[in-house]
Amino acid sequence: MNEKPLVSILCAAYNQKDFIAQTIEGFLMQKADFPFEIIIHDDASTDGTADIIRKHEAENPGKVKGIYQTENQYSKKVPIWCTFIFPLAQGKYYAECEGDDYWTDPNKIQRQADFLESHPD
């Protein structure tokens, strides 16, 4: 991706194999007239969640970026979002979604960004 993203879609996942593909597909279906990035943190899942993230990352280079832990950080009381996810985000705005949730509206980030851009206060 050459342009800086306006929106960073951020996701934290752990052992969410049954949900993570639908979560990522909800991110990828977004229709936006601006660049956006997708950053997904896997906290050393043991159920194949990381493999699904890697597959989507390989199929969408430059759009999907995975962060892969080899040891579970949450159990060590490491603040996942502040330590690993937020520092990588380049967008002006952040859209957060957990790995077991998903978006159904392909215009979600466009509408939200449009509102924020037109209401700087």
MMTF fields as JSON, N, C-alpha, C and O atoms, coordinates in Angstrom:
{
  "mmtfVersion": "1.0.0",
  "mmtfProducer": "UNKNOWN",
  "numBonds": 483,
  "numAtoms": 484,
  "numGroups": 121,
  "numChains": 1,
  "numModels": 1,
  "chainsPerModel": [1],
  "groupsPerChain": [121],
  "chainIdList": ["A"],
  "bondAtomList": [4, 2, 8, 6, 12, 10, 16, 14, 20, 18, 24, 22, 28, 26, 32, 30, 36, 34, 40, 38, 44, 42, 48, 46, 52, 50, 56, 54, 60, 58, 64, 62, 68, 66, 72, 70, 76, 74, 80, 78, 84, 82, 88, 86, 92, 90, 96, 94, 100, 98, 104, 102, 108, 106, 112, 110, 116, 114, 120, 118, 124, 122, 128, 126, 132, 130, 136, 134, 140, 138, 144, 142, 148, 146, 152, 150, 156, 154, 160, 158, 164, 162, 168, 166, 172, 170, 176, 174, 180, 178, 184, 182, 188, 186, 192, 190, 196, 194, 200, 198, 204, 202, 208, 206, 212, 210, 216, 214, 220, 218, 224, 222, 228, 226, 232, 230, 236, 234, 240, 238, 244, 242, 248, 246, 252, 250, 256, 254, 260, 258, 264, 262, 268, 266, 272, 270, 276, 274, 280, 278, 284, 282, 288, 286, 292, 290, 296, 294, 300, 298, 304, 302, 308, 306, 312, 310, 316, 314, 320, 318, 324, 322, 328, 326, 332, 330, 336, 334, 340, 338, 344, 342, 348, 346, 352, 350, 356, 354, 360, 358, 364, 362, 368, 366, 372, 370, 376, 374, 380, 378, 384, 382, 388, 386, 392, 390, 396, 394, 400, 398, 404, 402, 408, 406, 412, 410, 416, 414, 420, 418, 424, 422, 428, 426, 432, 430, 436, 434, 440, 438, 444, 442, 448, 446, 452, 450, 456, 454, 460, 458, 464, 462, 468, 466, 472, 470, 476, 474, 480, 478],
  "bondOrderList": [1, 1, 1, 1, 1, 1, 1, 1, 1, 1, 1, 1, 1, 1, 1, 1, 1, 1, 1, 1, 1, 1, 1, 1, 1, 1, 1, 1, 1, 1, 1, 1, 1, 1, 1, 1, 1, 1, 1, 1, 1, 1, 1, 1, 1, 1, 1, 1, 1, 1, 1, 1, 1, 1, 1, 1, 1, 1, 1, 1, 1, 1, 1, 1, 1, 1, 1, 1, 1, 1, 1, 1, 1, 1, 1, 1, 1, 1, 1, 1, 1, 1, 1, 1, 1, 1, 1, 1, 1, 1, 1, 1, 1, 1, 1, 1, 1, 1, 1, 1, 1, 1, 1, 1, 1, 1, 1, 1, 1, 1, 1, 1, 1, 1, 1, 1, 1, 1, 1, 1],
  "groupList": [{"groupName": "MET", "atomNameList": ["N", "CA", "C", "O"], "elementList": ["N", "C", "C", "O"], "formalChargeList": [0, 0, 0, 0], "bondAtomList": [1, 0, 2, 1, 3, 2], "bondOrderList": [1, 1, 2], "singleLetterCode": "M", "chemCompType": "L-PEPTIDE LINKING"}, {"groupName": "ASN", "atomNameList": ["N", "CA", "C", "O"], "elementList": ["N", "C", "C", "O"], "formalChargeList": [0, 0, 0, 0], "bondAtomList": [1, 0, 2, 1, 3, 2], "bondOrderList": [1, 1, 2], "singleLetterCode": "N", "chemCompType": "L-PEPTIDE LINKING"}, {"groupName": "GLU", "atomNameList": ["N", "CA", "C", "O"], "elementList": ["N", "C", "C", "O"], "formalChargeList": [0, 0, 0, 0], "bondAtomList": [1, 0, 2, 1, 3, 2], "bondOrderList": [1, 1, 2], "singleLetterCode": "E", "chemCompType": "L-PEPTIDE LINKING"}, {"groupName": "LYS", "atomNameList": ["N", "CA", "C", "O"], "elementList": ["N", "C", "C", "O"], "formalChargeList": [0, 0, 0, 0], "bondAtomList": [1, 0, 2, 1, 3, 2], "bondOrderList": [1, 1, 2], "singleLetterCode": "K", "chemCompType": "L-PEPTIDE LINKING"}, {"groupName": "PRO", "atomNameList": ["N", "CA", "C", "O"], "elementList": ["N", "C", "C", "O"], "formalChargeList": [0, 0, 0, 0], "bondAtomList": [1, 0, 2, 1, 3, 2], "bondOrderList": [1, 1, 2], "singleLetterCode": "P", "chemCompType": "L-PEPTIDE LINKING"}, {"groupName": "LEU", "atomNameList": ["N", "CA", "C", "O"], "elementList": ["N", "C", "C", "O"], "formalChargeList": [0, 0, 0, 0], "bondAtomList": [1, 0, 2, 1, 3, 2], "bondOrderList": [1, 1, 2], "singleLetterCode": "L", "chemCompType": "L-PEPTIDE LINKING"}, {"groupName": "VAL", "atomNameList": ["N", "CA", "C", "O"], "elementList": ["N", "C", "C", "O"], "formalChargeList": [0, 0, 0, 0], "bondAtomList": [1, 0, 2, 1, 3, 2], "bondOrderList": [1, 1, 2], "singleLetterCode": "V", "chemCompType": "L-PEPTIDE LINKING"}, {"groupName": "SER", "atomNameList": ["N", "CA", "C", "O"], "elementList": ["N", "C", "C", "O"], "formalChargeList": [0, 0, 0, 0], "bondAtomList": [1, 0, 2, 1, 3, 2], "bondOrderList": [1, 1, 2], "singleLetterCode": "S", "chemCompType": "L-PEPTIDE LINKING"}, {"groupName": "ILE", "atomNameList": ["N", "CA", "C", "O"], "elementList": ["N", "C", "C", "O"], "formalChargeList": [0, 0, 0, 0], "bondAtomList": [1, 0, 2, 1, 3, 2], "bondOrderList": [1, 1, 2], "singleLetterCode": "I", "chemCompType": "L-PEPTIDE LINKING"}, {"groupName": "CYS", "atomNameList": ["N", "CA", "C", "O"], "elementList": ["N", "C", "C", "O"], "formalChargeList": [0, 0, 0, 0], "bondAtomList": [1, 0, 2, 1, 3, 2], "bondOrderList": [1, 1, 2], "singleLetterCode": "C", "chemCompType": "L-PEPTIDE LINKING"}, {"groupName": "ALA", "atomNameList": ["N", "CA", "C", "O"], "elementList": ["N", "C", "C", "O"], "formalChargeList": [0, 0, 0, 0], "bondAtomList": [1, 0, 2, 1, 3, 2], "bondOrderList": [1, 1, 2], "singleLetterCode": "A", "chemCompType": "L-PEPTIDE LINKING"}, {"groupName": "TYR", "atomNameList": ["N", "CA", "C", "O"], "elementList": ["N", "C", "C", "O"], "formalChargeList": [0, 0, 0, 0], "bondAtomList": [1, 0, 2, 1, 3, 2], "bondOrderList": [1, 1, 2], "singleLetterCode": "Y", "chemCompType": "L-PEPTIDE LINKING"}, {"groupName": "GLN", "atomNameList": ["N", "CA", "C", "O"], "elementList": ["N", "C", "C", "O"], "formalChargeList": [0, 0, 0, 0], "bondAtomList": [1, 0, 2, 1, 3, 2], "bondOrderList": [1, 1, 2], "singleLetterCode": "Q", "chemCompType": "L-PEPTIDE LINKING"}, {"groupName": "ASP", "atomNameList": ["N", "CA", "C", "O"], "elementList": ["N", "C", "C", "O"], "formalChargeList": [0, 0, 0, 0], "bondAtomList": [1, 0, 2, 1, 3, 2], "bondOrderList": [1, 1, 2], "singleLetterCode": "D", "chemCompType": "L-PEPTIDE LINKING"}, {"groupName": "PHE", "atomNameList": ["N", "CA", "C", "O"], "elementList": ["N", "C", "C", "O"], "formalChargeList": [0, 0, 0, 0], "bondAtomList": [1, 0, 2, 1, 3, 2], "bondOrderList": [1, 1, 2], "singleLetterCode": "F", "chemCompType": "L-PEPTIDE LINKING"}, {"groupName": "THR", "atomNameList": ["N", "CA", "C", "O"], "elementList": ["N", "C", "C", "O"], "formalChargeList": [0, 0, 0, 0], "bondAtomList": [1, 0, 2, 1, 3, 2], "bondOrderList": [1, 1, 2], "singleLetterCode": "T", "chemCompType": "L-PEPTIDE LINKING"}, {"groupName": "GLY", "atomNameList": ["N", "CA", "C", "O"], "elementList": ["N", "C", "C", "O"], "formalChargeList": [0, 0, 0, 0], "bondAtomList": [1, 0, 2, 1, 3, 2], "bondOrderList": [1, 1, 2], "singleLetterCode": "G", "chemCompType": "PEPTIDE LINKING"}, {"groupName": "HIS", "atomNameList": ["N", "CA", "C", "O"], "elementList": ["N", "C", "C", "O"], "formalChargeList": [0, 0, 0, 0], "bondAtomList": [1, 0, 2, 1, 3, 2], "bondOrderList": [1, 1, 2], "singleLetterCode": "H", "chemCompType": "L-PEPTIDE LINKING"}, {"groupName": "ARG", "atomNameList": ["N", "CA", "C", "O"], "elementList": ["N", "C", "C", "O"], "formalChargeList": [0, 0, 0, 0], "bondAtomList": [1, 0, 2, 1, 3, 2], "bondOrderList": [1, 1, 2], "singleLetterCode": "R", "chemCompType": "L-PEPTIDE LINKING"}, {"groupName": "TRP", "atomNameList": ["N", "CA", "C", "O"], "elementList": ["N", "C", "C", "O"], "formalChargeList": [0, 0, 0, 0], "bondAtomList": [1, 0, 2, 1, 3, 2], "bondOrderList": [1, 1, 2], "singleLetterCode": "W", "chemCompType": "L-PEPTIDE LINKING"}],
  "groupTypeList": [0, 1, 2, 3, 4, 5, 6, 7, 8, 5, 9, 10, 10, 11, 1, 12, 3, 13, 14, 8, 10, 12, 15, 8, 2, 16, 14, 5, 0, 12, 3, 10, 13, 14, 4, 14, 2, 8, 8, 8, 17, 13, 13, 10, 7, 15, 13, 16, 15, 10, 13, 8, 8, 18, 3, 17, 2, 10, 2, 1, 4, 16, 3, 6, 3, 16, 8, 11, 12, 15, 2, 1, 12, 11, 7, 3, 3, 6, 4, 8, 19, 9, 15, 14, 8, 14, 4, 5, 10, 12, 16, 3, 11, 11, 10, 2, 9, 2, 16, 13, 13, 11, 19, 15, 13, 4, 1, 3, 8, 12, 18, 12, 10, 13, 14, 5, 2, 7, 17, 4, 13],
  "groupIdList": [1, 2, 3, 4, 5, 6, 7, 8, 9, 10, 11, 12, 13, 14, 15, 16, 17, 18, 19, 20, 21, 22, 23, 24, 25, 26, 27, 28, 29, 30, 31, 32, 33, 34, 35, 36, 37, 38, 39, 40, 41, 42, 43, 44, 45, 46, 47, 48, 49, 50, 51, 52, 53, 54, 55, 56, 57, 58, 59, 60, 61, 62, 63, 64, 65, 66, 67, 68, 69, 70, 71, 72, 73, 74, 75, 76, 77, 78, 79, 80, 81, 82, 83, 84, 85, 86, 87, 88, 89, 90, 91, 92, 93, 94, 95, 96, 97, 98, 99, 100, 101, 102, 103, 104, 105, 106, 107, 108, 109, 110, 111, 112, 113, 114, 115, 116, 117, 118, 119, 120, 121],
  "secStructList": [7, 7, 1, 7, 7, 1, 3, 3, 3, 3, 3, 3, 3, 1, 1, 7, 6, 6, 6, 2, 2, 2, 2, 2, 2, 2, 2, 2, 6, 7, 7, 7, 1, 1, 7, 3, 3, 3, 3, 3, 3, 3, 7, 7, 7, 1, 1, 1, 2, 2, 2, 2, 2, 2, 2, 2, 2, 2, 2, 1, 6, 6, 6, 3, 3, 3, 3, 3, 7, 1, 1, 7, 1, 4, 4, 4, 6, 7, 7, 2, 0, 0, 0, 0, 0, 4, 4, 4, 7, 7, 1, 1, 3, 3, 3, 3, 3, 3, 6, 6, 7, 7, 7, 7, 7, 6, 6, 2, 2, 2, 2, 2, 2, 2, 2, 2, 2, 2, 7, 7, 7],
  "xCoordList": [0.864, 0.0, 0.904, 1.771, 0.701, 1.55, 1.026, 1.807, -0.287, -0.884, -1.085, -1.364, -0.938, -1.226, -2.728, -3.538, -3.099, -4.532, -5.234, -4.664, -6.473, -7.291, -7.817, -7.919, -8.147, -8.701, -7.836, -7.429, -7.57, -6.925, -7.99, -8.554, -8.256, -9.162, -8.304, -7.35, -8.648, -7.819, -8.601, -9.773, -7.924, -8.604, -7.672, -6.484, -8.217, -7.495, -8.206, -9.431, -7.418, -8.01, -7.239, -6.025, -7.987, -7.389, -8.362, -9.49, -7.914, -8.714, -10.124, -11.119, -10.184, -11.47, -11.572, -12.099, -11.056, -11.025, -12.402, -12.505, -13.439, -14.783, -15.356, -16.38, -14.719, -15.272, -14.357, -14.841, -13.044, -12.093, -12.191, -11.976, -12.505, -12.635, -13.771, -13.616, -14.903, -16.039, -15.693, -16.104, -14.945, -14.508, -13.667, -13.918, -12.672, -11.775, -12.523, -12.284, -13.418, -14.206, -15.056, -15.26, -15.554, -16.291, -15.424, -15.9, -14.146, -13.21, -12.916, -12.923, -12.661, -12.269, -13.388, -13.117, -14.64, -15.764, -16.045, -16.94, -15.294, -15.543, -15.296, -14.268, -16.276, -16.18, -15.873, -16.695, -14.688, -14.277, -13.537, -12.831, -13.702, -12.985, -11.666, -11.125, -11.157, -9.888, -9.162, -9.787, -7.847, -7.119, -7.356, -7.484, -7.412, -7.511, -6.644, -6.362, -6.232, -5.416, -6.144, -7.036, -5.749, -6.326, -5.175, -4.28, -5.201, -4.172, -4.85, -5.771, -4.375, -4.982, -3.915, -2.903, -4.144, -3.221, -3.739, -4.87, -2.908, -3.241, -2.375, -1.148, -3.021, -2.311, -1.96, -2.345, -1.215, -0.743, -1.895, -1.919, -2.842, -3.96, -3.446, -2.412, -4.188, -3.822, -4.801, -4.7, -5.747, -6.812, -6.79, -7.729, -5.763, -5.708, -6.119, -6.126, -6.456, -6.823, -5.707, -5.973, -4.472, -3.344, -3.192, -2.831, -3.46, -3.36, -4.363, -4.051, -5.552, -6.586, -6.171, -6.357, -5.619, -5.14, -4.018, -4.008, -3.075, -1.956, -2.457, -1.921, -3.47, -4.047, -4.583, -4.308, -5.337, -5.888, -4.787, -4.874, -3.773, -2.643, -1.927, -1.56, -1.73, -1.07, -1.914, -1.374, -3.22, -4.126, -4.339, -4.798, -4.016, -4.246, -3.005, -3.055, -1.881, -0.637, -0.758, -1.303, -0.244, -0.306, -1.612, -1.69, -2.64, -3.945, -4.143, -4.519, -3.888, -4.023, -2.628, -1.736, -2.471, -1.187, -1.428, -2.2, -0.774, -0.914, 0.203, 1.343, -0.136, 0.834, 0.657, -0.437, 1.714, 1.607, 2.479, 3.7, 1.851, 2.572, 2.872, 2.092, 4.003, 4.338, 4.002, 3.903, 3.83, 3.38, 2.221, 2.241, 1.22, 0.039, 0.41, 0.89, 0.183, 0.549, -0.497, -0.162, -1.753, -2.819, -2.601, -2.791, -2.2, -1.98, -0.804, -0.693, 0.07, 1.202, 0.846, 1.693, -0.431, -0.936, -0.356, -0.301, 0.072, 0.572, -0.643, -1.509, -0.724, -1.85, -1.712, -0.925, -2.478, -2.37, -2.524, -1.676, -3.601, -3.899, -2.798, -2.301, -2.423, -1.432, -0.017, 0.776, 0.292, 1.65, 1.893, 2.957, 0.929, 1.166, 0.35, 0.863, -0.894, -1.785, -1.711, -1.383, -2.008, -2.003, -0.683, -0.719, 0.478, 1.734, 1.918, 2.647, 1.281, 1.411, 0.395, 0.59, -0.67, -1.747, -1.285, -0.731, -1.521, -1.117, -2.28, -2.068, -3.493, -4.66, -4.932, -4.509, -5.642, -6.107, -7.184, -7.288, -7.986, -9.07, -8.868, -8.299, -9.349, -9.276, -10.69, -11.586, -10.876, -12.123, -11.751, -11.009, -12.259, -11.88, -12.965, -14.159, -12.518, -13.443, -12.745, -11.607, -13.379, -12.803, -12.887, -13.695, -12.055, -11.961, -13.164, -13.247, -14.103, -15.319, -16.547, -17.68, -16.309, -17.391, -17.211, -16.176, -18.183, -18.04, -18.954, -19.918, -18.602, -19.383, -20.195, -19.726, -21.418, -22.29, -22.528, -23.039, -22.165, -22.414, -21.123, -20.148, -21.099, -19.884, -19.535, -18.456, -20.432, -20.202, -19.896, -19.867, -19.675, -19.475, -18.368, -18.615, -17.167, -16.077, -16.187, -15.722, -16.797, -16.985, -17.903, -17.589, -19.039, -19.987, -19.377, -19.55, -18.672, -18.08, -16.985, -16.919, -16.134, -15.067, -15.655, -15.192, -16.675, -17.321, -17.859, -17.692, -18.499, -19.041, -17.916, -18.001, -16.883, -15.783, -15.067, -14.698, -14.878, -14.222, -15.066, -14.521, -16.387, -17.255, -17.607, -18.256, -17.184, -17.41, -16.104, -15.951, -15.166, -13.848, -13.876, -12.916, -14.975, -15.085, -15.397, -15.528],
  "yCoordList": [-1.171, 0.0, 1.226, 1.364, 2.11, 3.289, 4.472, 5.22, 4.652, 5.772, 5.42, 4.273, 6.426, 6.222, 5.979, 6.706, 4.973, 4.696, 5.767, 6.321, 6.047, 6.944, 6.182, 6.731, 4.91, 4.076, 2.839, 2.185, 2.541, 1.284, 0.407, 0.758, -0.73, -1.715, -2.606, -3.227, -2.664, -3.35, -4.481, -4.332, -5.617, -6.804, -7.582, -7.737, -8.061, -8.943, -10.292, -10.361, -11.367, -12.705, -13.685, -13.582, -14.634, -15.761, -16.935, -16.846, -18.015, -19.24, -18.96, -19.355, -18.27, -17.932, -18.483, -17.829, -19.696, -20.372, -20.401, -20.249, -20.594, -20.71, -19.385, -19.37, -18.271, -16.957, -16.063, -15.19, -16.268, -15.286, -15.092, -13.977, -16.121, -15.949, -14.987, -14.105, -15.147, -14.247, -12.831, -11.855, -12.722, -11.412, -10.716, -9.56, -11.421, -10.842, -10.525, -9.486, -11.4, -11.145, -9.888, -9.161, -9.625, -8.391, -7.155, -6.1, -7.295, -6.183, -5.996, -4.876, -7.097, -7.025, -6.56, -6.044, -6.733, -6.319, -4.818, -4.315, -4.11, -2.683, -1.93, -2.095, -1.1, -0.248, 1.159, 1.801, 1.617, 2.935, 3.667, 3.053, 4.989, 5.787, 6.313, 7.303, 5.643, 5.99, 4.684, 3.628, 4.765, 3.559, 3.198, 4.069, 1.893, 1.41, 0.173, -0.536, -0.068, -1.234, -2.108, -1.648, -3.366, -4.325, -4.939, -5.558, -4.766, -5.315, -6.282, -5.911, -7.526, -8.561, -9.171, -9.681, -9.116, -9.684, -11.047, -11.164, -12.077, -13.403, -13.659, -13.593, -13.951, -14.089, -15.554, -16.107, -16.162, -17.545, -18.537, -19.41, -18.395, -19.337, -20.754, -20.971, -21.708, -23.118, -23.895, -25.117, -23.197, -23.881, -23.655, -24.062, -23.027, -22.779, -21.37, -21.055, -20.53, -19.14, -18.455, -17.792, -18.603, -17.937, -18.398, -17.599, -19.662, -20.175, -19.477, -19.17, -19.231, -18.546, -17.098, -16.581, -16.454, -15.079, -15.056, -14.201, -15.984, -16.058, -16.255, -15.657, -17.079, -17.31, -16.004, -15.674, -15.274, -13.995, -12.963, -12.149, -12.994, -12.079, -12.381, -11.459, -13.652, -14.043, -13.682, -13.312, -13.788, -13.477, -11.973, -11.534, -11.194, -9.738, -8.999, -8.279, -9.173, -8.543, -7.016, -6.407, -6.431, -4.984, -4.487, -3.34, -5.32, -4.925, -5.546, -4.859, -6.849, -7.553, -7.772, -8.306, -7.34, -7.503, -8.266, -7.829, -9.392, -10.197, -9.943, -9.677, -10.028, -10.007, -11.357, -11.683, -12.126, -13.488, -13.683, -13.535, -14.009, -14.28, -15.782, -16.612, -16.112, -17.511, -17.895, -19.077, -16.887, -17.095, -16.139, -14.986, -16.637, -15.83, -14.651, -14.824, -13.457, -12.22, -11.794, -11.217, -12.083, -11.719, -12.394, -11.779, -13.671, -14.403, -13.833, -14.058, -13.094, -12.442, -11.022, -10.274, -10.673, -9.34, -8.22, -7.068, -8.556, -7.551, -6.904, -7.615, -5.574, -4.902, -5.024, -4.313, -5.92, -6.285, -5.073, -4.822, -4.334, -3.229, -2.173, -1.759, -1.743, -0.662, -1.108, -0.316, -2.351, -2.836, -3.265, -2.987, -3.933, -4.54, -3.946, -3.799, -3.609, -3.232, -1.736, -1.354, -0.901, 0.549, 1.069, 1.921, 0.599, 1.127, 0.875, 1.617, -0.139, -0.424, 0.326, 0.471, 0.796, 1.447, 2.788, 3.615, 2.989, 4.218, 5.145, 6.286, 4.673, 5.458, 6.629, 6.653, 7.589, 8.729, 8.265, 8.772, 7.29, 6.742, 5.246, 4.575, 4.733, 3.303, 2.73, 3.32, 1.594, 0.837, -0.504, -1.285, -0.766, -1.966, -3.03, -2.73, -4.283, -5.401, -6.623, -6.914, -7.315, -8.531, -9.678, -9.645, -10.674, -11.786, -12.699, -13.54, -12.561, -13.366, -12.522, -12.915, -11.376, -10.496, -10.256, -10.625, -9.651, -9.393, -8.255, -7.899, -7.703, -6.608, -7.128, -7.961, -6.627, -7.05, -5.94, -6.2, -4.718, -3.577, -3.209, -2.814, -3.33, -3.019, -1.53, -1.157, -0.682, 0.758, 1.302, 2.515, 0.422, 0.816, 1.859, 2.942, 1.549, 2.492, 3.742, 4.807, 3.635, 4.824, 5.815, 7.002, 5.33, 6.216, 6.817, 8.004, 6.001, 6.503, 7.533, 8.569, 7.253, 8.196, 9.49, 10.579, 9.372, 10.575, 11.453, 12.672, 10.83, 11.594, 12.274, 13.465, 11.536, 12.102, 13.228, 14.243, 13.048, 14.073, 15.338, 16.438, 15.195, 16.365, 16.989, 18.033, 16.356, 16.869, 16.834, 16.001, 17.706, 17.659, 17.907, 17.597, 18.465, 18.712, 17.426, 17.432],
  "zCoordList": [0.0, 0.0, 0.0, 0.863, -0.965, -1.093, -0.305, 0.283, -0.285, 0.428, 1.899, 2.25, 2.739, 4.16, 4.325, 3.75, 5.098, 5.258, 6.084, 7.024, 5.719, 6.529, 7.748, 8.845, 7.53, 8.599, 8.793, 7.833, 10.04, 10.414, 11.058, 12.095, 10.438, 11.025, 11.907, 11.439, 13.183, 14.171, 14.821, 15.168, 14.979, 15.485, 16.409, 16.123, 17.507, 18.417, 18.414, 18.518, 18.294, 18.217, 19.089, 19.261, 19.629, 20.356, 20.303, 20.787, 19.718, 19.604, 19.08, 19.687, 17.939, 17.343, 15.919, 15.019, 15.737, 14.441, 13.766, 12.549, 14.551, 13.976, 13.505, 12.821, 13.854, 13.548, 12.713, 11.993, 12.799, 12.278, 10.766, 10.289, 10.005, 8.549, 8.228, 7.383, 8.888, 8.654, 9.109, 8.481, 10.189, 10.67, 9.607, 9.268, 9.084, 8.076, 6.791, 6.175, 6.383, 5.168, 5.318, 4.346, 6.529, 6.782, 6.619, 6.201, 6.954, 6.756, 5.274, 4.764, 4.596, 3.186, 2.264, 1.18, 2.676, 1.82, 1.907, 1.228, 2.729, 2.891, 1.585, 0.929, 1.235, 0.051, 0.543, 1.197, 0.218, 0.698, -0.409, -1.209, -0.449, -1.451, -0.895, -1.386, 0.131, 0.756, 1.089, 1.195, 1.252, 1.633, 3.1, 3.96, 3.36, 4.729, 4.883, 3.917, 6.106, 6.404, 7.419, 8.131, 7.469, 8.408, 9.199, 8.624, 10.514, 11.383, 12.355, 13.082, 12.351, 13.19, 14.085, 13.603, 15.374, 16.361, 16.8, 17.273, 16.642, 17.153, 18.379, 18.309, 19.496, 20.763, 21.061, 22.09, 20.125, 20.277, 20.354, 21.222, 19.447, 19.386, 19.172, 18.542, 19.708, 19.577, 18.706, 18.598, 18.087, 17.352, 15.838, 15.154, 15.304, 13.868, 13.458, 12.269, 14.408, 14.096, 13.316, 12.314, 13.758, 13.099, 11.652, 10.788, 11.377, 10.003, 9.088, 7.937, 9.595, 8.806, 8.556, 7.454, 9.557, 9.383, 8.355, 7.47, 8.461, 7.5, 6.071, 5.138, 5.897, 4.57, 3.987, 2.834, 4.776, 4.305, 4.081, 3.162, 4.904, 4.729, 3.406, 2.677, 3.098, 1.846, 0.625, -0.418, 0.752, -0.356, -0.533, -1.588, 0.474, 0.447, 0.924, 1.921, 0.211, 0.671, 0.689, -0.231, 1.744, 1.887, 2.467, 2.906, 2.479, 3.029, 4.415, 5.365, 4.515, 5.789, 6.361, 5.702, 7.612, 8.305, 9.596, 10.449, 9.735, 10.939, 11.927, 11.545, 13.192, 14.287, 14.98, 15.441, 15.051, 15.556, 16.794, 16.736, 17.891, 19.126, 19.219, 18.752, 19.823, 20.08, 21.519, 21.849, 22.368, 23.743, 23.999, 23.569, 24.701, 24.986, 25.868, 26.988, 25.352, 26.049, 27.082, 28.116, 26.791, 27.716, 29.07, 30.119, 29.033, 30.284, 31.076, 32.281, 30.394, 31.057, 31.504, 31.994, 31.32, 31.693, 30.823, 31.252, 29.61, 28.668, 28.003, 27.493, 27.997, 27.331, 25.804, 25.177, 25.239, 23.816, 22.9, 22.043, 23.084, 22.172, 22.203, 21.156, 23.386, 23.508, 23.145, 22.636, 23.404, 23.179, 21.737, 21.183, 21.126, 19.817, 18.667, 17.558, 18.919, 17.817, 17.508, 16.384, 18.477, 18.232, 17.659, 16.772, 18.123, 17.57, 16.063, 15.404, 15.522, 14.082, 13.227, 12.02, 13.832, 13.085, 12.53, 13.253, 11.239, 10.563, 10.247, 9.837, 10.43, 10.057, 10.978, 12.134, 10.44, 11.236, 12.21, 13.326, 11.77, 12.576, 12.749, 11.888, 13.891, 14.181, 14.236, 14.841, 13.608, 13.705, 14.328, 13.732, 15.512, 16.249, 16.154, 16.125, 16.105, 16.051, 16.64, 16.271, 17.515, 18.099, 17.091, 16.163, 17.283, 16.343, 16.283, 15.388, 17.209, 17.162, 16.833, 17.112, 16.245, 15.816, 14.324, 13.769, 13.661, 12.236, 11.812, 12.49, 10.657, 10.09, 8.916, 8.14, 8.796, 7.704, 6.684, 5.595, 7.024, 6.143, 5.403, 6.041, 4.076, 3.325, 3.3, 2.84, 3.786, 3.801, 5.202, 5.405, 6.146, 7.54, 7.703, 8.235, 7.255, 7.517, 6.658, 7.063, 5.47, 4.638, 5.337, 5.425, 5.836, 6.516, 7.781, 8.055, 8.541, 9.774, 9.485, 10.146, 8.507, 8.163, 7.606, 7.943, 6.753, 6.211, 7.336, 7.316, 8.308, 9.429, 10.209, 10.51, 10.529, 11.308, 10.549, 11.141, 9.261, 8.46, 8.346, 8.26, 8.344, 8.217, 9.574, 9.629, 10.652, 12.001, 12.782, 13.676, 12.471, 13.108, 14.615, 15.32, 15.1, 16.53, 17.268, 18.492]
}
